[in-house]
Amino acid sequence: MKLGQVRCGHQVTAAIFEGKKTRLIPDYTMLELIQSAEAKSVPLAELARQLAAGAVGEEAPIIPIHPPEVYGCGCAYQTSAAFRDAEHGTREGFYAHVYKSPRPEIFCKGTARVCVGPGEDIGIRSDSQFTAPEPEMAVVIGSKGNVLGYTIANDVSAWDIERENPLYLPQSKMFSGCCALGPVIVTPDEIPDPYNVEISATITRQGKAIFSGATSTNKLARKIEEMIKYLLRANPFPAGSVLMTGTGIIVTKESALAPGDVVSIKIPGIGELANPAQIVG
């Protein structure tokens, strides 16, 4: 099942997407639907079917959920760890250590305040010369760590700020428009093998592609369940939170985001997440 949200006038409403058709779930946002399913101990897809209206339309999806908390997982792909160590001039630095370590790198990306949906602007920090997209698969999770669904995420990051000093990671990761999500949330039954998912990305500038890359989740160094297990340690989080699972597509400085660039990320079975970039701050 493909779930998400649409805008009806000034109201955000949960919906089921069936091809080009949309079935509204009146009086619920996606977060409220998830909270209700958890409170009633009813599977999310089952509750969505029960509450969905019979009438259908063709409303375009907006951000599929306004998550109470968003987390990222770093160094989950070897390409990411190697690139970050190379930036710091170390052949076998602490990024490689994190990649190989039992404990994953998990960081707080923010809340719904920094998140945008399809077609909305992602941010370029005004104090950064190398802000880049990080195309990822993300999971929407319940408060007990159960995976409710998968979506596309763009973990927009100011690489040069982290390069200056790894302790600046929060400033590299958290700013207005730093996280794009969408276009929908796909329930686990439609992605039976999350470790065989193709991810591709393109940056377009004035109608011309200046960067393209691809990877597969079969290159993930960690299981998603392992990431969630560490996230839950001494850290209870609300249902409907999002965990981004890391990027295996590395954008180099030559393709750093500029105002007006459009980032498009595709995952078969989920769709395409496209966002223009603009300077913030």
Summary of the structure (lengths in Angstrom):
residues: 281
radius of gyration: 18.1
end to end distance: 38.0
largest distance: 59.2
contacts: 971
relative contact order: 0.20
helix: 25%
strand: 37%
